[in-house]
Amino acid sequence: MDSEFLTRVVRTSALVAPLVALFLATYVSPASGSGFLLGALWGMLNLLAIASLVETLFGSENPGKARVAGIVLVKFPVLYSSGFLLMRGGVFPVGRLVSGFSLVFSISLLNA
């Protein structure tokens, strides 16, 4: 996968997620729509962090240790703890958060 493909997946996800969230907020509940949107945002940020880490590690001859450490320190503690807090908070339905998170994977499967 190249960075253009990942950019296209994130861009498509950024277009589809608000539409689905609006539909869910209107016909199911506002918490469902917000949960889906936050899950999709979480998934897009996760994909961008993984792509940035892989590009930094394998894209250049000499990856900077500070850059790799910065990406790892953002991805693991920040993204995973925010996902944990979103799921444990009880404000948003966990199923909507997970379905929003899996939107990126669904779109990448459809684009491939």
A tleap script that builds the chain and sets N, CA, C and O, in Angstrom:
source leaprc.protein.ff14SB
mol = sequence {
  NMET ASP SER GLU PHE LEU THR ARG VAL VAL
  ARG THR SER ALA LEU VAL ALA PRO LEU VAL
  ALA LEU PHE LEU ALA THR TYR VAL SER PRO
  ALA SER GLY SER GLY PHE LEU LEU GLY ALA
  LEU TRP GLY MET LEU ASN LEU LEU ALA ILE
  ALA SER LEU VAL GLU THR LEU PHE GLY SER
  GLU ASN PRO GLY LYS ALA ARG VAL ALA GLY
  ILE VAL LEU VAL LYS PHE PRO VAL LEU TYR
  SER SER GLY PHE LEU LEU MET ARG GLY GLY
  VAL PHE PRO VAL GLY ARG LEU VAL SER GLY
  PHE SER LEU VAL PHE SER ILE SER LEU LEU
  ASN CALA
}
set mol.1.N position { 0.839 -1.171 0.000 }
set mol.1.CA position { 0.000 0.000 0.000 }
set mol.1.C position { 0.885 1.235 0.000 }
set mol.1.O position { 1.876 1.314 0.726 }
set mol.2.N position { 0.517 2.164 -0.804 }
set mol.2.CA position { 1.274 3.406 -0.841 }
set mol.2.C position { 0.540 4.490 -0.058 }
set mol.2.O position { -0.609 4.315 0.348 }
set mol.3.N position { 1.215 5.591 0.141 }
set mol.3.CA position { 0.625 6.660 0.950 }
set mol.3.C position { -0.570 7.304 0.246 }
set mol.3.O position { -1.463 7.837 0.905 }
set mol.4.N position { -0.590 7.257 -1.084 }
set mol.4.CA position { -1.730 7.809 -1.819 }
set mol.4.C position { -3.003 7.014 -1.533 }
set mol.4.O position { -4.082 7.590 -1.392 }
set mol.5.N position { -2.874 5.698 -1.450 }
set mol.5.CA position { -4.025 4.851 -1.129 }
set mol.5.C position { -4.549 5.162 0.270 }
set mol.5.O position { -5.756 5.289 0.472 }
set mol.6.N position { -3.638 5.283 1.231 }
set mol.6.CA position { -4.059 5.576 2.600 }
set mol.6.C position { -4.688 6.964 2.704 }
set mol.6.O position { -5.648 7.156 3.450 }
set mol.7.N position { -4.156 7.919 1.969 }
set mol.7.CA position { -4.736 9.255 1.951 }
set mol.7.C position { -6.142 9.215 1.376 }
set mol.7.O position { -7.043 9.885 1.881 }
set mol.8.N position { -6.329 8.441 0.334 }
set mol.8.CA position { -7.650 8.299 -0.286 }
set mol.8.C position { -8.640 7.624 0.674 }
set mol.8.O position { -9.810 8.002 0.728 }
set mol.9.N position { -8.170 6.637 1.421 }
set mol.9.CA position { -9.029 5.954 2.388 }
set mol.9.C position { -9.445 6.907 3.501 }
set mol.9.O position { -10.612 6.934 3.892 }
set mol.10.N position { -8.502 7.683 4.012 }
set mol.10.CA position { -8.826 8.627 5.090 }
set mol.10.C position { -9.750 9.719 4.577 }
set mol.10.O position { -10.682 10.112 5.278 }
set mol.11.N position { -9.513 10.214 3.375 }
set mol.11.CA position { -10.363 11.255 2.802 }
set mol.11.C position { -11.793 10.741 2.587 }
set mol.11.O position { -12.758 11.446 2.883 }
set mol.12.N position { -11.924 9.529 2.078 }
set mol.12.CA position { -13.250 8.945 1.882 }
set mol.12.C position { -13.946 8.717 3.220 }
set mol.12.O position { -15.147 8.949 3.349 }
set mol.13.N position { -13.189 8.262 4.207 }
set mol.13.CA position { -13.757 8.058 5.542 }
set mol.13.C position { -14.217 9.377 6.141 }
set mol.13.O position { -15.247 9.432 6.813 }
set mol.14.N position { -13.461 10.435 5.902 }
set mol.14.CA position { -13.829 11.751 6.423 }
set mol.14.C position { -15.089 12.290 5.750 }
set mol.14.O position { -15.792 13.118 6.329 }
set mol.15.N position { -15.377 11.833 4.547 }
set mol.15.CA position { -16.609 12.241 3.869 }
set mol.15.C position { -17.806 11.389 4.277 }
set mol.15.O position { -18.917 11.902 4.418 }
set mol.16.N position { -17.584 10.099 4.467 }
set mol.16.CA position { -18.677 9.179 4.755 }
set mol.16.C position { -19.105 9.263 6.227 }
set mol.16.O position { -20.297 9.206 6.531 }
set mol.17.N position { -18.142 9.398 7.131 }
set mol.17.CA position { -18.442 9.355 8.566 }
set mol.17.C position { -19.463 10.404 9.011 }
set mol.17.O position { -20.397 10.051 9.731 }
set mol.18.N position { -19.332 11.674 8.620 }
set mol.18.CA position { -20.358 12.633 9.057 }
set mol.18.C position { -21.747 12.341 8.506 }
set mol.18.O position { -22.748 12.609 9.171 }
set mol.19.N position { -21.814 11.794 7.298 }
set mol.19.CA position { -23.121 11.460 6.727 }
set mol.19.C position { -23.797 10.335 7.504 }
set mol.19.O position { -24.987 10.407 7.811 }
set mol.20.N position { -23.025 9.296 7.820 }
set mol.20.CA position { -23.585 8.191 8.597 }
set mol.20.C position { -23.934 8.662 10.005 }
set mol.20.O position { -24.967 8.278 10.555 }
set mol.21.N position { -23.066 9.499 10.590 }
set mol.21.CA position { -23.325 10.012 11.935 }
set mol.21.C position { -24.589 10.865 11.966 }
set mol.21.O position { -25.371 10.787 12.914 }
set mol.22.N position { -24.787 11.662 10.953 }
set mol.22.CA position { -26.000 12.477 10.874 }
set mol.22.C position { -27.242 11.596 10.759 }
set mol.22.O position { -28.259 11.860 11.401 }
set mol.23.N position { -27.155 10.567 9.951 }
set mol.23.CA position { -28.265 9.618 9.823 }
set mol.23.C position { -28.567 8.955 11.166 }
set mol.23.O position { -29.725 8.872 11.573 }
set mol.24.N position { -27.515 8.479 11.859 }
set mol.24.CA position { -27.710 7.827 13.153 }
set mol.24.C position { -28.260 8.789 14.197 }
set mol.24.O position { -29.130 8.427 14.989 }
set mol.25.N position { -27.747 10.017 14.193 }
set mol.25.CA position { -28.213 10.999 15.171 }
set mol.25.C position { -29.678 11.354 14.940 }
set mol.25.O position { -30.413 11.631 15.889 }
set mol.26.N position { -30.093 11.344 13.697 }
set mol.26.CA position { -31.480 11.691 13.379 }
set mol.26.C position { -32.434 10.548 13.665 }
set mol.26.O position { -33.488 10.757 14.264 }
set mol.27.N position { -32.080 9.346 13.246 }
set mol.27.CA position { -33.024 8.240 13.304 }
set mol.27.C position { -32.819 7.289 14.477 }
set mol.27.O position { -33.721 6.509 14.783 }
set mol.28.N position { -31.669 7.324 15.142 }
set mol.28.CA position { -31.447 6.436 16.283 }
set mol.28.C position { -31.375 7.267 17.564 }
set mol.28.O position { -32.313 7.279 18.361 }
set mol.29.N position { -30.257 7.955 17.748 }
set mol.29.CA position { -30.110 8.856 18.898 }
set mol.29.C position { -28.877 9.730 18.671 }
set mol.29.O position { -27.956 9.323 17.964 }
set mol.30.N position { -28.850 10.909 19.257 }
set mol.30.CA position { -27.676 11.765 19.113 }
set mol.30.C position { -26.398 11.114 19.654 }
set mol.30.O position { -25.316 11.330 19.108 }
set mol.31.N position { -26.518 10.324 20.715 }
set mol.31.CA position { -25.342 9.646 21.261 }
set mol.31.C position { -24.794 8.614 20.276 }
set mol.31.O position { -23.582 8.422 20.190 }
set mol.32.N position { -25.677 7.956 19.539 }
set mol.32.CA position { -25.226 6.980 18.540 }
set mol.32.C position { -24.477 7.669 17.409 }
set mol.32.O position { -23.432 7.188 16.970 }
set mol.33.N position { -25.002 8.784 16.938 }
set mol.33.CA position { -24.328 9.521 15.875 }
set mol.33.C position { -22.984 10.066 16.321 }
set mol.33.O position { -21.997 9.979 15.591 }
set mol.34.N position { -22.949 10.629 17.521 }
set mol.34.CA position { -21.687 11.159 18.045 }
set mol.34.C position { -20.683 10.043 18.290 }
set mol.34.O position { -19.493 10.210 18.023 }
set mol.35.N position { -21.151 8.909 18.793 }
set mol.35.CA position { -20.264 7.774 19.021 }
set mol.35.C position { -19.669 7.245 17.732 }
set mol.35.O position { -18.482 6.924 17.673 }
set mol.36.N position { -20.494 7.153 16.701 }
set mol.36.CA position { -19.982 6.699 15.408 }
set mol.36.C position { -18.934 7.665 14.868 }
set mol.36.O position { -17.891 7.243 14.367 }
set mol.37.N position { -19.212 8.953 14.972 }
set mol.37.CA position { -18.277 9.959 14.456 }
set mol.37.C position { -16.961 9.942 15.231 }
set mol.37.O position { -15.890 10.031 14.630 }
set mol.38.N position { -17.028 9.828 16.549 }
set mol.38.CA position { -15.805 9.754 17.344 }
set mol.38.C position { -15.028 8.473 17.064 }
set mol.38.O position { -13.798 8.496 17.016 }
set mol.39.N position { -15.726 7.364 16.878 }
set mol.39.CA position { -15.055 6.111 16.524 }
set mol.39.C position { -14.372 6.198 15.171 }
set mol.39.O position { -13.267 5.683 14.996 }
set mol.40.N position { -15.018 6.844 14.219 }
set mol.40.CA position { -14.417 7.010 12.894 }
set mol.40.C position { -13.194 7.917 12.965 }
set mol.40.O position { -12.180 7.641 12.323 }
set mol.41.N position { -13.280 8.985 13.735 }
set mol.41.CA position { -12.135 9.872 13.913 }
set mol.41.C position { -10.985 9.138 14.581 }
set mol.41.O position { -9.828 9.302 14.195 }
set mol.42.N position { -11.299 8.341 15.570 }
set mol.42.CA position { -10.298 7.531 16.257 }
set mol.42.C position { -9.631 6.563 15.270 }
set mol.42.O position { -8.409 6.411 15.296 }
set mol.43.N position { -10.397 5.920 14.417 }
set mol.43.CA position { -9.845 5.001 13.423 }
set mol.43.C position { -8.983 5.703 12.386 }
set mol.43.O position { -7.942 5.183 11.984 }
set mol.44.N position { -9.418 6.896 11.948 }
set mol.44.CA position { -8.621 7.641 10.971 }
set mol.44.C position { -7.286 8.096 11.569 }
set mol.44.O position { -6.247 8.000 10.918 }
set mol.45.N position { -7.319 8.583 12.794 }
set mol.45.CA position { -6.073 8.988 13.454 }
set mol.45.C position { -5.149 7.798 13.676 }
set mol.45.O position { -3.931 7.922 13.550 }
set mol.46.N position { -5.718 6.659 14.004 }
set mol.46.CA position { -4.927 5.448 14.191 }
set mol.46.C position { -4.254 5.035 12.881 }
set mol.46.O position { -3.070 4.695 12.873 }
set mol.47.N position { -4.995 5.061 11.786 }
set mol.47.CA position { -4.426 4.704 10.489 }
set mol.47.C position { -3.321 5.674 10.076 }
set mol.47.O position { -2.285 5.253 9.561 }
set mol.48.N position { -3.535 6.956 10.299 }
set mol.48.CA position { -2.511 7.945 9.964 }
set mol.48.C position { -1.259 7.765 10.823 }
set mol.48.O position { -0.143 7.950 10.339 }
set mol.49.N position { -1.440 7.409 12.085 }
set mol.49.CA position { -0.277 7.175 12.955 }
set mol.49.C position { 0.503 5.943 12.510 }
set mol.49.O position { 1.733 5.961 12.495 }
set mol.50.N position { -0.198 4.883 12.150 }
set mol.50.CA position { 0.471 3.674 11.665 }
set mol.50.C position { 1.205 3.963 10.362 }
set mol.50.O position { 2.350 3.544 10.191 }
set mol.51.N position { 0.558 4.673 9.442 }
set mol.51.CA position { 1.197 5.007 8.163 }
set mol.51.C position { 2.426 5.874 8.376 }
set mol.51.O position { 3.448 5.674 7.719 }
set mol.52.N position { 2.337 6.826 9.280 }
set mol.52.CA position { 3.474 7.689 9.561 }
set mol.52.C position { 4.619 6.904 10.182 }
set mol.52.O position { 5.782 7.135 9.852 }
set mol.53.N position { 4.303 5.989 11.068 }
set mol.53.CA position { 5.337 5.171 11.701 }
set mol.53.C position { 6.026 4.262 10.683 }
set mol.53.O position { 7.252 4.158 10.672 }
set mol.54.N position { 5.246 3.610 9.838 }
set mol.54.CA position { 5.825 2.720 8.825 }
set mol.54.C position { 6.660 3.506 7.826 }
set mol.54.O position { 7.741 3.067 7.435 }
set mol.55.N position { 6.161 4.670 7.413 }
set mol.55.CA position { 6.912 5.493 6.468 }
set mol.55.C position { 8.218 5.991 7.086 }
set mol.55.O position { 9.246 6.049 6.412 }
set mol.56.N position { 8.175 6.346 8.354 }
set mol.56.CA position { 9.389 6.820 9.026 }
set mol.56.C position { 10.396 5.696 9.186 }
set mol.56.O position { 11.591 5.901 8.975 }
set mol.57.N position { 9.929 4.513 9.555 }
set mol.57.CA position { 10.851 3.400 9.790 }
set mol.57.C position { 11.429 2.821 8.505 }
set mol.57.O position { 12.617 2.502 8.449 }
set mol.58.N position { 10.604 2.683 7.480 }
set mol.58.CA position { 11.043 1.983 6.280 }
set mol.58.C position { 11.210 2.869 5.057 }
set mol.58.O position { 11.729 2.414 4.038 }
set mol.59.N position { 10.787 4.109 5.132 }
set mol.59.CA position { 10.829 4.983 3.973 }
set mol.59.C position { 12.149 5.695 3.770 }
set mol.59.O position { 12.477 6.090 2.651 }
set mol.60.N position { 12.902 5.862 4.827 }
set mol.60.CA position { 14.160 6.586 4.700 }
set mol.60.C position { 15.310 5.698 5.143 }
set mol.60.O position { 15.116 4.683 5.812 }
set mol.61.N position { 16.513 6.105 4.753 }
set mol.61.CA position { 17.693 5.325 5.118 }
set mol.61.C position { 17.950 5.354 6.617 }
set mol.61.O position { 18.216 4.326 7.240 }
set mol.62.N position { 17.864 6.550 7.181 }
set mol.62.CA position { 18.193 6.722 8.588 }
set mol.62.C position { 17.025 7.396 9.309 }
set mol.62.O position { 16.972 8.624 9.386 }
set mol.63.N position { 16.091 6.606 9.837 }
set mol.63.CA position { 14.962 7.235 10.521 }
set mol.63.C position { 15.425 7.886 11.823 }
set mol.63.O position { 16.218 7.313 12.570 }
set mol.64.N position { 14.926 9.067 12.076 }
set mol.64.CA position { 15.290 9.762 13.296 }
set mol.64.C position { 14.653 9.102 14.508 }
set mol.64.O position { 13.449 8.848 14.538 }
set mol.65.N position { 15.482 8.832 15.503 }
set mol.65.CA position { 14.963 8.170 16.699 }
set mol.65.C position { 13.937 9.041 17.422 }
set mol.65.O position { 12.972 8.535 17.995 }
set mol.66.N position { 14.155 10.339 17.389 }
set mol.66.CA position { 13.227 11.249 18.065 }
set mol.66.C position { 11.870 11.230 17.364 }
set mol.66.O position { 10.830 11.266 18.022 }
set mol.67.N position { 11.878 11.176 16.042 }
set mol.67.CA position { 10.603 11.146 15.302 }
set mol.67.C position { 9.859 9.841 15.556 }
set mol.67.O position { 8.646 9.849 15.769 }
set mol.68.N position { 10.572 8.729 15.536 }
set mol.68.CA position { 9.936 7.433 15.799 }
set mol.68.C position { 9.381 7.408 17.216 }
set mol.68.O position { 8.258 6.952 17.436 }
set mol.69.N position { 10.154 7.891 18.173 }
set mol.69.CA position { 9.693 7.919 19.564 }
set mol.69.C position { 8.475 8.829 19.713 }
set mol.69.O position { 7.557 8.509 20.469 }
set mol.70.N position { 8.455 9.955 19.006 }
set mol.70.CA position { 7.313 10.862 19.069 }
set mol.70.C position { 6.048 10.222 18.537 }
set mol.70.O position { 4.978 10.366 19.126 }
set mol.71.N position { 6.168 9.515 17.422 }
set mol.71.CA position { 4.996 8.847 16.843 }
set mol.71.C position { 4.492 7.751 17.771 }
set mol.71.O position { 3.288 7.611 17.983 }
set mol.72.N position { 5.420 6.973 18.325 }
set mol.72.CA position { 5.033 5.894 19.234 }
set mol.72.C position { 4.402 6.453 20.505 }
set mol.72.O position { 3.431 5.899 21.021 }
set mol.73.N position { 4.959 7.555 21.007 }
set mol.73.CA position { 4.410 8.155 22.224 }
set mol.73.C position { 3.048 8.796 21.999 }
set mol.73.O position { 2.267 8.934 22.941 }
set mol.74.N position { 2.757 9.184 20.777 }
set mol.74.CA position { 1.421 9.710 20.480 }
set mol.74.C position { 0.452 8.566 20.234 }
set mol.74.O position { -0.660 8.564 20.761 }
set mol.75.N position { 0.870 7.594 19.435 }
set mol.75.CA position { -0.041 6.537 19.044 }
set mol.75.C position { -0.493 5.695 20.224 }
set mol.75.O position { -1.692 5.578 20.477 }
set mol.76.N position { 0.425 5.122 20.930 }
set mol.76.CA position { 0.026 4.152 21.948 }
set mol.76.C position { -0.638 4.782 23.164 }
set mol.76.O position { -1.785 4.443 23.454 }
set mol.77.N position { 0.014 5.670 23.884 }
set mol.77.CA position { -0.677 6.172 25.081 }
set mol.77.C position { -1.877 7.066 24.765 }
set mol.77.O position { -2.926 6.931 25.395 }
set mol.78.N position { -1.740 7.957 23.820 }
set mol.78.CA position { -2.814 8.927 23.584 }
set mol.78.C position { -4.006 8.281 22.884 }
set mol.78.O position { -5.136 8.400 23.358 }
set mol.79.N position { -3.772 7.605 21.775 }
set mol.79.CA position { -4.898 7.021 21.041 }
set mol.79.C position { -5.567 5.888 21.808 }
set mol.79.O position { -6.794 5.808 21.853 }
set mol.80.N position { -4.775 5.022 22.406 }
set mol.80.CA position { -5.375 3.881 23.092 }
set mol.80.C position { -6.046 4.282 24.396 }
set mol.80.O position { -7.091 3.733 24.744 }
set mol.81.N position { -5.464 5.227 25.119 }
set mol.81.CA position { -6.126 5.667 26.351 }
set mol.81.C position { -7.405 6.453 26.034 }
set mol.81.O position { -8.389 6.348 26.766 }
set mol.82.N position { -7.397 7.233 24.954 }
set mol.82.CA position { -8.631 7.940 24.588 }
set mol.82.C position { -9.705 6.950 24.155 }
set mol.82.O position { -10.878 7.130 24.480 }
set mol.83.N position { -9.320 5.912 23.428 }
set mol.83.CA position { -10.290 4.873 23.061 }
set mol.83.C position { -10.832 4.143 24.278 }
set mol.83.O position { -12.021 3.834 24.351 }
set mol.84.N position { -9.956 3.870 25.226 }
set mol.84.CA position { -10.392 3.223 26.459 }
set mol.84.C position { -11.374 4.108 27.220 }
set mol.84.O position { -12.405 3.638 27.699 }
set mol.85.N position { -11.044 5.382 27.325 }
set mol.85.CA position { -11.924 6.305 28.049 }
set mol.85.C position { -13.271 6.485 27.337 }
set mol.85.O position { -14.312 6.597 27.983 }
set mol.86.N position { -13.238 6.512 26.016 }
set mol.86.CA position { -14.497 6.612 25.272 }
set mol.86.C position { -15.390 5.398 25.525 }
set mol.86.O position { -16.603 5.530 25.686 }
set mol.87.N position { -14.778 4.222 25.557 }
set mol.87.CA position { -15.573 3.008 25.749 }
set mol.87.C position { -16.026 2.829 27.190 }
set mol.87.O position { -17.127 2.339 27.439 }
set mol.88.N position { -15.192 3.219 28.134 }
set mol.88.CA position { -15.547 3.053 29.540 }
set mol.88.C position { -16.434 4.175 30.065 }
set mol.88.O position { -17.064 4.024 31.112 }
set mol.89.N position { -16.492 5.290 29.358 }
set mol.89.CA position { -17.251 6.434 29.841 }
set mol.89.C position { -18.739 6.201 29.937 }
set mol.89.O position { -19.400 6.783 30.796 }
set mol.90.N position { -19.273 5.374 29.084 }
set mol.90.CA position { -20.690 5.074 29.112 }
set mol.90.C position { -21.571 6.126 28.454 }
set mol.90.O position { -22.795 5.995 28.462 }
set mol.91.N position { -20.976 7.161 27.886 }
set mol.91.CA position { -21.757 8.215 27.239 }
set mol.91.C position { -22.210 7.770 25.856 }
set mol.91.O position { -23.343 8.023 25.449 }
set mol.92.N position { -21.320 7.113 25.148 }
set mol.92.CA position { -21.599 6.683 23.773 }
set mol.92.C position { -21.740 5.164 23.739 }
set mol.92.O position { -21.030 4.461 24.459 }
set mol.93.N position { -22.648 4.651 22.911 }
set mol.93.CA position { -22.771 3.196 22.788 }
set mol.93.C position { -21.489 2.593 22.214 }
set mol.93.O position { -20.953 3.072 21.215 }
set mol.94.N position { -21.008 1.531 22.866 }
set mol.94.CA position { -19.749 0.912 22.462 }
set mol.94.C position { -19.853 0.354 21.039 }
set mol.94.O position { -18.884 0.410 20.282 }
set mol.95.N position { -20.992 -0.170 20.681 }
set mol.95.CA position { -21.169 -0.693 19.329 }
set mol.95.C position { -21.018 0.371 18.264 }
set mol.95.O position { -20.491 0.099 17.186 }
set mol.96.N position { -21.471 1.574 18.549 }
set mol.96.CA position { -21.324 2.678 17.587 }
set mol.96.C position { -19.875 3.127 17.498 }
set mol.96.O position { -19.397 3.456 16.412 }
set mol.97.N position { -19.164 3.145 18.629 }
set mol.97.CA position { -17.745 3.498 18.601 }
set mol.97.C position { -16.957 2.488 17.763 }
set mol.97.O position { -16.111 2.862 16.950 }
set mol.98.N position { -17.248 1.214 17.975 }
set mol.98.CA position { -16.536 0.164 17.241 }
set mol.98.C position { -16.913 0.183 15.764 }
set mol.98.O position { -16.052 -0.030 14.911 }
set mol.99.N position { -18.170 0.431 15.450 }
set mol.99.CA position { -18.556 0.486 14.040 }
set mol.99.C position { -17.937 1.702 13.353 }
set mol.99.O position { -17.570 1.628 12.181 }
set mol.100.N position { -17.818 2.818 14.071 }
set mol.100.CA position { -17.126 3.970 13.503 }
set mol.100.C position { -15.654 3.687 13.292 }
set mol.100.O position { -15.076 4.087 12.282 }
set mol.101.N position { -15.040 2.990 14.252 }
set mol.101.CA position { -13.632 2.636 14.128 }
set mol.101.C position { -13.391 1.709 12.944 }
set mol.101.O position { -12.369 1.815 12.266 }
set mol.102.N position { -14.326 0.806 12.696 }
set mol.102.CA position { -14.159 -0.153 11.601 }
set mol.102.C position { -14.514 0.436 10.234 }
set mol.102.O position { -14.331 -0.224 9.212 }
set mol.103.N position { -15.016 1.659 10.209 }
set mol.103.CA position { -15.333 2.298 8.924 }
set mol.103.C position { -14.094 2.406 8.035 }
set mol.103.O position { -14.179 2.197 6.825 }
set mol.104.N position { -12.963 2.726 8.620 }
set mol.104.CA position { -11.709 2.861 7.856 }
set mol.104.C position { -11.355 1.529 7.199 }
set mol.104.O position { -10.932 1.494 6.043 }
set mol.105.N position { -11.528 0.440 7.935 }
set mol.105.CA position { -11.226 -0.873 7.375 }
set mol.105.C position { -12.197 -1.246 6.270 }
set mol.105.O position { -11.803 -1.838 5.265 }
set mol.106.N position { -13.458 -0.905 6.451 }
set mol.106.CA position { -14.465 -1.197 5.419 }
set mol.106.C position { -14.171 -0.418 4.136 }
set mol.106.O position { -14.263 -0.963 3.035 }
set mol.107.N position { -13.825 0.835 4.284 }
set mol.107.CA position { -13.546 1.654 3.103 }
set mol.107.C position { -12.266 1.201 2.417 }
set mol.107.O position { -12.190 1.216 1.188 }
set mol.108.N position { -11.258 0.799 3.187 }
set mol.108.CA position { -10.025 0.312 2.559 }
set mol.108.C position { -10.288 -1.004 1.822 }
set mol.108.O position { -9.690 -1.260 0.777 }
set mol.109.N position { -11.175 -1.834 2.360 }
set mol.109.CA position { -11.528 -3.071 1.670 }
set mol.109.C position { -12.271 -2.768 0.372 }
set mol.109.O position { -12.023 -3.412 -0.647 }
set mol.110.N position { -13.174 -1.800 0.401 }
set mol.110.CA position { -13.922 -1.439 -0.811 }
set mol.110.C position { -13.036 -0.748 -1.841 }
set mol.110.O position { -13.262 -0.894 -3.042 }
set mol.111.N position { -12.031 0.001 -1.391 }
set mol.111.CA position { -11.116 0.676 -2.315 }
set mol.111.C position { -10.109 -0.268 -2.943 }
set mol.111.O position { -9.601 0.002 -4.031 }
set mol.112.N position { -9.815 -1.373 -2.270 }
set mol.112.CA position { -8.777 -2.283 -2.762 }
set mol.112.C position { -9.231 -3.114 -3.897 }
set mol.112.O position { -8.464 -3.926 -4.414 }
savepdb mol mol.pdb
quit
